[in-house]
């Protein structure tokens, strides 16, 4: 095993997949020394004013992929991943999707961990959403350590860093003020004091500063001048200074963020350096677009949610979608799911037969940390696209209908012996019912197509029992050629439109083998004699 890891280490140093390229930044960062804190720290940030979403998944899964790559390069250096919740932020508005909104509205401006939980289950609204985040990450099996901003501020673990911010106040203001409008400049301060009377996070000017005493003076909501220490959870920082302070205080080595945050990353990096820290490595990923090419927004509700994706496909396919071209803008909507699932199945199928160096370039390596679990194997060669077409031809209302065909196609397969295939079947039925079935549009065959279908019916009827998919495919080809389809693609599209009611479809040989020769002949008969079929005679 040691030799195996050593060999993988050498290959990892040469691997070209983007997680390895990112990990090499960290290898260079510690080329001459090990981290003084004893580990390399990866971080992902989370704003707990709402529920976890698909961007949360994307950031954690991509960061995890870089972490895994680094662990292969420098296996002797420990790593940690912090999922950091900014739960000290003041609640700015009442979310529209929660109960007890009037009660929550009375606590606007307070830190999220001081707002009562509208669901009545946790200590606060922040604790509720933090629990949702942890449950969300745990459901995918991520290895991480949850961290709470409120805990860090109130426990005093940020005190030394906050005193540094006070000492370097003017330098930080010099970084921040040019980025603000004239009116905002008049009231801006990196410190947001928490009112000792109302408990709200205040956006107010700082009237006096005492670096030696570690205090600031400001006007409270009632107009009284108040002096507070910047330590002990009495203040929090504006989010950009907070980000830079956190990088410095925790010694964050790697954090990625969306392309829209590039200016913020640059500002936080400057503040981190002012405080004596080294900004983390990382990269800015592109944002997802909906089917119209517009940026996906939680507020708009456009695009896909994680829950929606997982209704129609396994999480491994979503991880694959996140792996591919993270620096390229990609559309994220329902049409991309079938291809993502089948691409994932292809990468898993190829994995075991690849050379060790090739495996490191295979996305399945990064999704499964180099070890493909047996649980995702064993789909009897059935693709998701083929299952969707089976669902369409059988008009499947449930998985059991599908398994009736699958058991005949692969006698040893069952939901018990092929649990991953069973999951795919459930997903295929859901996808078919929600997206394929409502759009099915059958058309009548042309005279040329009618003659070819009649010929194909006879060919299928004459096939030997147990004919292989490739042999059936060749016969379908030959029928098309005999009937003058110079572009065989036109012939196959006709089969999809006439027999399946859709514009695209499967390899017909594989489909016929799975669906059944007699059942396919019945499809042809319904297309050739629709009146008889409608009367129940076909």
C-alpha positions as CSV (number, residue, x, y, z in Angstrom):
1,X,0.0,0.0,0.0
2,X,2.9,2.4,0.8
3,X,4.5,1.7,-2.6
4,X,1.1,2.3,-4.2
5,X,0.7,5.7,-2.5
6,X,4.3,6.6,-3.4
7,X,3.6,5.8,-7.1
8,X,0.4,7.8,-7.0
9,X,2.3,10.7,-5.4
10,X,4.7,10.8,-8.3
11,X,1.9,10.7,-10.9
12,X,-0.1,13.3,-9.0
13,X,2.8,15.8,-9.3
14,X,2.5,15.5,-13.1
15,X,-1.3,15.2,-13.4
16,X,-3.1,17.8,-15.6
17,X,-6.7,17.8,-14.3
18,X,-7.6,21.2,-12.8
19,X,-7.7,20.1,-9.2
20,X,-4.1,19.0,-9.4
21,X,-3.2,22.3,-11.1
22,X,-4.8,24.1,-8.2
23,X,-3.2,21.8,-5.6
24,X,0.2,22.6,-7.1
25,X,-0.2,26.2,-5.9
26,X,-0.3,24.9,-2.3
27,X,2.7,22.7,-2.9
28,X,4.6,25.7,-4.1
29,X,3.3,27.7,-1.1
30,X,4.9,25.2,1.3
31,X,7.8,24.0,-0.9
32,X,10.4,25.1,1.6
33,X,8.5,24.7,4.9
34,X,5.6,23.0,6.5
35,X,2.7,25.2,7.7
36,X,3.4,26.6,11.1
37,X,-0.1,25.8,12.3
38,X,0.6,22.2,11.5
39,X,-1.9,21.7,8.6
40,X,-3.1,23.2,5.3
41,X,-6.5,24.9,5.7
42,X,-9.2,24.9,3.1
43,X,-12.2,27.1,3.6
44,X,-15.7,27.6,2.1
45,X,-18.0,30.4,3.2
46,X,-21.7,30.3,3.8
47,X,-24.2,33.1,4.4
48,X,-26.9,31.5,6.6
49,X,-29.7,34.0,5.9
50,X,-31.2,31.3,3.6
51,X,-31.0,27.6,2.9
52,X,-28.1,25.8,1.3
53,X,-28.3,25.9,-2.5
54,X,-26.6,24.5,-5.6
55,X,-23.8,27.0,-5.4
56,X,-23.0,25.8,-1.8
57,X,-22.7,22.2,-3.1
58,X,-20.5,23.4,-6.0
59,X,-18.1,25.3,-3.9
60,X,-17.7,22.5,-1.3
61,X,-17.3,19.7,-3.8
62,X,-14.8,21.6,-5.9
63,X,-12.8,22.6,-2.8
64,X,-12.9,18.9,-1.7
65,X,-11.5,17.9,-5.1
66,X,-8.5,20.2,-4.7
67,X,-8.0,19.0,-1.2
68,X,-7.9,15.4,-2.3
69,X,-5.4,16.2,-5.1
70,X,-3.2,18.0,-2.6
71,X,-3.3,15.0,-0.2
72,X,-1.9,12.9,-3.0
73,X,0.9,15.4,-3.6
74,X,2.0,16.0,0.0
75,X,0.5,13.0,1.9
76,X,2.5,13.9,5.0
77,X,1.0,17.3,5.5
78,X,-2.4,17.2,7.3
79,X,-5.3,19.1,5.8
80,X,-8.6,20.6,7.2
81,X,-11.6,22.0,5.6
82,X,-13.6,24.7,7.4
83,X,-17.2,25.3,6.4
84,X,-17.5,28.8,7.8
85,X,-20.9,30.3,8.5
86,X,-21.2,34.1,8.6
87,X,-24.0,33.8,11.2
88,X,-22.9,37.0,13.0
89,X,-24.4,39.1,10.2
90,X,-27.4,41.2,10.9
91,X,-30.7,40.0,9.4
92,X,-31.5,42.5,6.6
93,X,-34.9,41.3,5.5
94,X,-37.5,38.6,6.4
95,X,-37.3,35.7,3.9
96,X,-40.5,35.0,2.1
97,X,-40.5,31.3,2.7
98,X,-40.5,31.0,6.5
99,X,-43.3,30.9,9.0
100,X,-43.9,33.5,11.8
101,X,-42.7,36.3,9.6
102,X,-44.1,39.0,11.8
103,X,-42.2,37.7,14.8
104,X,-39.0,37.6,12.8
105,X,-39.6,41.1,11.5
106,X,-39.3,42.4,15.1
107,X,-35.6,41.3,15.2
108,X,-34.4,42.8,11.9
109,X,-30.8,44.0,12.2
110,X,-29.8,41.6,14.9
111,X,-27.2,38.9,14.4
112,X,-28.8,35.8,12.9
113,X,-27.8,33.8,16.0
114,X,-29.9,36.3,18.1
115,X,-33.0,36.1,15.9
116,X,-35.6,33.6,17.3
117,X,-36.0,30.5,15.1
118,X,-39.3,30.9,13.2
119,X,-39.5,27.1,13.0
120,X,-39.4,26.8,16.8
121,X,-36.8,24.0,16.7
122,X,-33.4,25.7,17.4
123,X,-31.8,28.3,19.7
124,X,-32.0,30.9,16.9
125,X,-32.7,31.4,13.2
126,X,-28.9,31.2,12.6
127,X,-28.6,27.9,14.5
128,X,-31.5,26.6,12.4
129,X,-29.9,27.4,9.1
130,X,-26.5,26.2,10.3
131,X,-28.1,22.9,11.1
132,X,-29.6,22.8,7.6
133,X,-26.1,23.5,6.2
134,X,-24.6,20.7,8.2
135,X,-27.3,18.3,7.3
136,X,-26.9,19.2,3.6
137,X,-23.2,18.7,3.6
138,X,-23.5,15.5,5.7
139,X,-26.0,14.0,3.2
140,X,-23.2,14.1,0.5
141,X,-20.6,12.6,2.8
142,X,-18.3,15.7,2.8
143,X,-15.5,15.7,5.3
144,X,-15.4,19.2,6.9
145,X,-15.4,21.0,10.2
146,X,-18.3,23.5,10.8
147,X,-17.3,26.9,12.1
148,X,-19.5,29.7,13.4
149,X,-18.7,33.3,13.1
150,X,-20.7,34.1,16.2
151,X,-18.7,31.5,18.1
152,X,-15.3,32.9,17.0
153,X,-16.3,36.5,17.8
154,X,-17.9,35.8,21.2
155,X,-15.4,33.3,22.4
156,X,-12.5,35.8,21.9
157,X,-10.7,33.7,19.3
158,X,-10.9,36.7,16.9
159,X,-9.8,39.2,19.6
160,X,-6.2,39.5,18.6
161,X,-7.1,39.9,15.0
162,X,-9.7,42.6,15.8
163,X,-7.2,44.6,17.9
164,X,-4.9,44.5,14.8
165,X,-7.7,45.8,12.7
166,X,-8.1,48.7,15.2
167,X,-4.3,49.4,15.1
168,X,-4.3,49.4,11.3
169,X,-7.6,51.2,11.0
170,X,-6.4,54.0,8.8
171,X,-4.6,51.6,6.4
172,X,-7.8,49.5,6.0
173,X,-9.9,52.7,5.4
174,X,-7.4,53.7,2.7
175,X,-8.1,50.4,1.0
176,X,-11.9,50.5,1.4
177,X,-12.9,54.1,0.9
178,X,-12.0,54.4,-2.8
179,X,-14.4,51.5,-3.5
180,X,-17.3,53.3,-2.0
181,X,-19.7,56.1,-3.1
182,X,-19.3,59.6,-1.7
183,X,-22.2,59.3,0.7
184,X,-21.2,55.9,1.9
185,X,-17.7,57.2,2.6
186,X,-19.0,59.6,5.2
187,X,-20.4,56.9,7.4
188,X,-18.2,53.9,6.6
189,X,-16.2,52.0,9.2
190,X,-14.8,48.5,9.1
191,X,-16.3,48.0,12.6
192,X,-20.0,47.4,13.0
193,X,-20.8,47.8,16.7
194,X,-23.6,45.8,18.2
195,X,-26.0,48.1,20.1
196,X,-25.9,47.3,23.9
197,X,-29.6,48.4,24.1
198,X,-31.2,46.9,21.0
199,X,-28.8,44.1,20.1
200,X,-28.8,45.3,16.5
201,X,-25.7,45.4,14.2
202,X,-25.2,49.1,13.5
203,X,-23.9,50.7,10.4
204,X,-22.8,54.0,12.1
205,X,-19.7,56.2,11.9
206,X,-17.0,55.6,14.5
207,X,-16.6,58.9,16.4
208,X,-13.5,58.0,18.4
209,X,-10.9,55.2,18.5
210,X,-8.6,54.2,21.3
211,X,-6.1,51.6,20.0
212,X,-4.3,51.3,23.3
213,X,-7.6,50.6,25.2
214,X,-8.9,48.5,22.3
215,X,-12.2,50.5,22.1
216,X,-14.3,52.5,19.8
217,X,-16.9,55.2,20.4
218,X,-20.1,55.6,18.4
219,X,-23.6,57.0,18.7
220,X,-26.2,54.4,19.7
221,X,-29.7,54.3,18.2
222,X,-31.0,56.6,21.0
223,X,-28.2,59.1,20.2
224,X,-26.1,58.4,23.3
225,X,-22.4,58.1,22.8
226,X,-21.2,54.6,23.7
227,X,-17.7,53.2,24.1
228,X,-17.3,49.5,23.5
229,X,-14.3,47.2,23.3
230,X,-13.8,45.7,19.8
231,X,-13.2,42.3,21.4
232,X,-15.5,39.8,23.1
233,X,-18.3,39.8,20.4
234,X,-19.2,43.5,21.0
235,X,-18.6,44.3,17.3
236,X,-18.3,42.5,14.0
237,X,-16.5,43.6,10.8
238,X,-18.0,44.6,7.5
239,X,-17.9,41.6,5.3
240,X,-14.9,42.5,3.1
241,X,-12.6,43.4,6.1
242,X,-14.1,40.4,7.9
243,X,-13.0,38.1,5.1
244,X,-9.5,39.5,5.1
245,X,-9.3,39.3,8.9
246,X,-10.5,35.7,8.9
247,X,-7.9,34.7,6.3
248,X,-5.2,36.2,8.5
249,X,-6.5,34.9,11.9
250,X,-7.2,31.4,10.7
251,X,-4.3,31.1,8.3
252,X,-6.6,30.1,5.4
253,X,-4.5,28.5,2.6
254,X,-7.2,27.9,0.0
255,X,-10.6,29.4,-0.8
256,X,-12.4,29.7,-4.1
257,X,-15.3,32.0,-5.0
258,X,-17.5,33.1,-7.8
259,X,-16.2,35.3,-10.6
260,X,-18.5,38.1,-9.4
261,X,-16.4,38.4,-6.2
262,X,-13.1,39.1,-7.9
263,X,-12.9,42.7,-6.7
264,X,-13.9,41.6,-3.1
265,X,-11.2,38.9,-3.2
266,X,-8.6,41.6,-4.1
267,X,-9.7,43.9,-1.3
268,X,-9.8,41.1,1.3
269,X,-6.3,40.0,0.1
270,X,-5.0,43.6,0.7
271,X,-6.5,43.7,4.2
272,X,-5.1,40.2,5.0
273,X,-1.6,41.5,4.1
274,X,-2.1,44.7,6.2
275,X,-2.8,42.4,9.2
276,X,0.3,40.4,8.6
277,X,-1.3,37.4,6.9
278,X,-0.8,35.7,3.5
279,X,-3.9,35.6,1.4
280,X,-5.1,32.1,0.4
281,X,-4.6,30.5,-3.0
282,X,-7.7,29.9,-5.0
283,X,-9.5,30.6,-8.2
284,X,-12.7,32.3,-9.3
285,X,-15.2,30.0,-10.9
286,X,-17.8,31.1,-13.5
287,X,-21.5,31.4,-12.5
288,X,-24.3,29.2,-13.7
289,X,-26.9,30.3,-16.3
290,X,-30.4,29.3,-16.8
291,X,-31.8,28.0,-20.2
292,X,-32.1,31.7,-21.3
293,X,-28.5,32.4,-20.6
294,X,-29.3,34.5,-17.5
295,X,-27.4,34.3,-14.3
296,X,-29.0,31.9,-11.8
297,X,-30.3,33.8,-8.8
298,X,-31.8,32.6,-5.5
299,X,-34.1,35.6,-5.5
300,X,-35.4,34.9,-9.0
301,X,-35.6,31.2,-8.4
302,X,-34.5,30.5,-12.0
303,X,-32.3,27.5,-12.8
304,X,-32.1,24.3,-10.8
305,X,-32.0,23.6,-7.1
306,X,-30.0,20.7,-5.6
307,X,-33.3,19.1,-4.6
308,X,-34.6,19.2,-8.1
309,X,-31.4,17.7,-9.6
310,X,-31.5,14.9,-7.0
311,X,-35.1,14.1,-7.9
312,X,-33.9,13.2,-11.4
313,X,-30.3,12.1,-11.0
314,X,-27.8,10.8,-8.5
315,X,-25.5,13.2,-6.7
316,X,-22.5,11.8,-8.4
317,X,-23.8,13.2,-11.7
318,X,-24.1,16.7,-10.1
319,X,-20.5,16.4,-8.8
320,X,-19.4,15.6,-12.4
321,X,-21.2,18.7,-13.7
322,X,-19.3,20.8,-11.1
323,X,-16.0,19.1,-12.1
324,X,-16.2,20.0,-15.8
325,X,-14.7,23.4,-16.8
326,X,-15.3,25.3,-13.6
327,X,-14.0,28.5,-15.2
328,X,-16.5,28.4,-18.1
329,X,-20.1,29.7,-17.7
330,X,-22.5,26.7,-18.1
331,X,-26.2,26.4,-18.4
332,X,-27.8,24.7,-15.4
333,X,-31.3,23.5,-16.2
334,X,-33.2,20.2,-16.6
335,X,-32.0,19.4,-20.1
336,X,-28.4,18.9,-19.0
337,X,-29.2,16.1,-16.5
338,X,-29.4,13.0,-18.8
339,X,-26.1,13.8,-20.4
340,X,-24.4,14.3,-17.1
341,X,-25.7,11.0,-15.8
342,X,-24.5,9.1,-18.9
343,X,-21.1,10.8,-18.9
344,X,-20.7,9.8,-15.2
345,X,-21.5,6.2,-16.1
346,X,-19.0,6.2,-18.9
347,X,-16.2,7.5,-16.7
348,X,-16.9,4.9,-14.0
349,X,-17.1,2.1,-16.6
350,X,-13.7,3.1,-18.1
351,X,-11.9,3.6,-14.8
352,X,-10.8,0.1,-13.8
353,X,-9.2,-0.5,-17.2
354,X,-7.1,2.7,-17.3
355,X,-3.5,3.1,-16.6
356,X,-2.7,4.8,-13.2
357,X,-1.8,8.1,-14.8
358,X,-5.0,8.1,-16.8
359,X,-7.1,7.5,-13.8
360,X,-6.0,10.8,-12.3
361,X,-7.4,12.6,-15.3
362,X,-10.7,10.7,-15.1
363,X,-13.4,12.8,-13.3
364,X,-14.6,9.7,-11.5
365,X,-11.2,9.7,-9.6
366,X,-12.0,13.2,-8.3
367,X,-15.7,12.4,-7.5
368,X,-14.7,9.3,-5.5
369,X,-11.3,10.3,-4.2
370,X,-9.6,7.7,-6.3
371,X,-11.6,4.7,-5.2
372,X,-14.8,3.9,-7.1
373,X,-17.2,2.2,-4.7
374,X,-18.8,-1.0,-5.8
375,X,-22.2,0.5,-5.1
376,X,-22.1,2.7,-8.2
377,X,-21.2,-0.2,-10.5
378,X,-23.4,-2.8,-12.0
379,X,-25.9,-1.0,-14.3
380,X,-26.0,-4.0,-16.7
381,X,-24.7,-1.7,-19.5
382,X,-27.9,0.4,-19.4
383,X,-27.5,4.1,-19.9
384,X,-29.8,6.7,-18.4
385,X,-30.8,7.7,-21.9
386,X,-31.8,4.2,-22.7
387,X,-33.8,4.0,-19.5
388,X,-35.6,7.2,-20.4
389,X,-36.5,5.8,-23.8
390,X,-37.7,2.6,-22.2
391,X,-39.9,4.7,-19.8
392,X,-41.3,6.5,-22.8
393,X,-42.0,3.4,-24.8
394,X,-43.6,1.6,-21.8
395,X,-45.3,4.8,-20.6
396,X,-43.9,3.8,-17.2
397,X,-45.8,5.1,-14.2
398,X,-43.4,3.4,-11.7
399,X,-40.1,1.6,-11.4
400,X,-41.7,-1.9,-11.3
401,X,-42.9,-1.5,-14.9
402,X,-39.3,-0.8,-15.9
403,X,-38.0,-3.7,-13.9
404,X,-40.3,-6.0,-15.8
405,X,-38.3,-5.3,-19.0
406,X,-34.9,-5.1,-17.2
407,X,-35.2,-8.5,-15.6
408,X,-35.8,-10.1,-19.0
409,X,-32.9,-8.2,-20.5
410,X,-30.5,-9.0,-17.7
411,X,-31.9,-12.0,-15.8
412,X,-29.5,-11.6,-12.8
413,X,-30.4,-8.0,-12.2
414,X,-32.8,-6.8,-9.5
415,X,-33.3,-3.8,-7.2
416,X,-31.5,-5.9,-4.5
417,X,-28.5,-7.0,-6.6
418,X,-28.2,-3.7,-8.6
419,X,-29.1,-0.9,-6.1
420,X,-27.5,1.9,-8.2
421,X,-29.4,0.8,-11.3
422,X,-32.5,0.8,-9.2
423,X,-31.8,4.4,-8.3
424,X,-31.4,5.3,-11.9
425,X,-34.7,3.6,-12.8
426,X,-36.5,5.7,-10.2
427,X,-34.8,8.8,-11.5
428,X,-35.7,7.9,-15.1
429,X,-39.3,7.4,-14.3
430,X,-39.5,10.8,-12.5
431,X,-37.7,12.6,-15.4
432,X,-39.9,10.9,-18.0
433,X,-43.1,11.8,-16.2
434,X,-42.1,15.4,-15.6
435,X,-40.3,16.3,-18.8
436,X,-40.6,13.8,-21.6
437,X,-44.2,12.6,-21.3
438,X,-45.7,16.2,-21.5
439,X,-43.7,16.9,-24.7
440,X,-44.3,13.6,-26.6
441,X,-45.7,14.4,-30.1
442,X,-46.2,11.4,-32.5
443,X,-46.5,12.0,-36.2
444,X,-47.7,9.8,-39.0
445,X,-45.1,8.2,-41.3
446,X,-44.5,9.4,-44.8
447,X,-45.0,6.9,-47.7
448,X,-41.3,6.2,-47.8
449,X,-41.2,5.8,-44.0
450,X,-44.3,3.6,-44.0
451,X,-42.6,1.2,-46.6
452,X,-39.4,1.1,-44.5
453,X,-41.3,0.4,-41.3
454,X,-43.2,-2.4,-42.9
455,X,-39.9,-3.9,-44.0
456,X,-38.4,-3.4,-40.5
457,X,-41.4,-5.2,-39.0
458,X,-40.7,-8.2,-41.1
459,X,-37.0,-8.1,-40.4
460,X,-37.6,-7.9,-36.6
461,X,-40.1,-10.8,-36.8
462,X,-37.5,-12.9,-38.5
463,X,-34.7,-12.3,-35.9
464,X,-33.4,-15.3,-34.0
465,X,-34.2,-15.5,-30.4
466,X,-31.7,-13.6,-28.2
467,X,-30.3,-11.5,-31.1
468,X,-27.6,-9.1,-29.9
469,X,-28.0,-5.4,-29.9
470,X,-25.3,-4.9,-32.5
471,X,-26.9,-7.4,-34.9
472,X,-30.3,-5.6,-34.5
473,X,-28.6,-2.2,-35.1
474,X,-27.1,-3.5,-38.3
475,X,-30.5,-4.7,-39.5
476,X,-32.0,-1.4,-38.8
477,X,-29.2,0.3,-40.8
478,X,-29.8,-2.0,-43.8
479,X,-33.5,-1.3,-43.8
480,X,-32.8,2.4,-44.0
481,X,-30.4,1.9,-46.9
482,X,-32.8,-0.3,-48.8
483,X,-35.5,2.4,-48.7
484,X,-33.4,5.3,-50.0
485,X,-32.4,7.1,-46.8
486,X,-29.1,8.5,-48.1
487,X,-28.8,10.3,-44.7
488,X,-29.3,7.4,-42.3
489,X,-29.6,10.0,-39.5
490,X,-32.9,11.0,-41.2
491,X,-34.1,7.4,-41.0
492,X,-33.3,7.1,-37.3
493,X,-35.0,10.5,-36.5
494,X,-38.1,9.2,-38.3
495,X,-38.1,6.2,-36.0
496,X,-37.9,8.4,-32.9
497,X,-40.6,10.7,-34.1
498,X,-43.0,8.1,-35.4
499,X,-42.5,5.3,-32.8
500,X,-41.4,7.3,-29.7
501,X,-42.9,10.7,-30.2
502,X,-39.6,12.6,-29.7
503,X,-37.0,14.2,-31.9
504,X,-34.0,12.2,-30.5
505,X,-33.5,8.8,-29.1
506,X,-31.4,5.7,-28.4
507,X,-29.4,3.3,-30.5
508,X,-32.2,1.3,-31.9
509,X,-30.4,-2.0,-31.5
510,X,-29.9,-1.5,-27.7
511,X,-33.5,-0.2,-27.4
512,X,-35.1,-3.2,-29.2
513,X,-33.0,-5.6,-27.2
514,X,-34.1,-4.0,-23.9
515,X,-37.7,-3.2,-24.8
516,X,-38.3,-6.5,-26.6
517,X,-38.7,-7.5,-30.3
518,X,-42.4,-8.3,-29.9
519,X,-43.0,-5.0,-28.1
520,X,-41.2,-3.0,-30.8
521,X,-43.2,-4.7,-33.5
522,X,-46.3,-3.6,-31.5
523,X,-45.0,0.0,-31.7
524,X,-44.6,-0.3,-35.4
525,X,-48.1,-1.7,-35.8
526,X,-49.6,1.2,-33.8
527,X,-47.7,3.6,-36.1
528,X,-48.9,1.8,-39.3
529,X,-52.4,1.2,-38.2
530,X,-53.3,3.9,-35.6
531,X,-57.1,3.5,-36.0
532,X,-56.9,-0.2,-35.2
533,X,-54.7,0.6,-32.1
534,X,-57.1,3.2,-30.9
535,X,-59.9,0.7,-31.2
536,X,-57.9,-1.7,-29.1
537,X,-57.4,-4.1,-32.0
538,X,-53.7,-3.4,-32.7
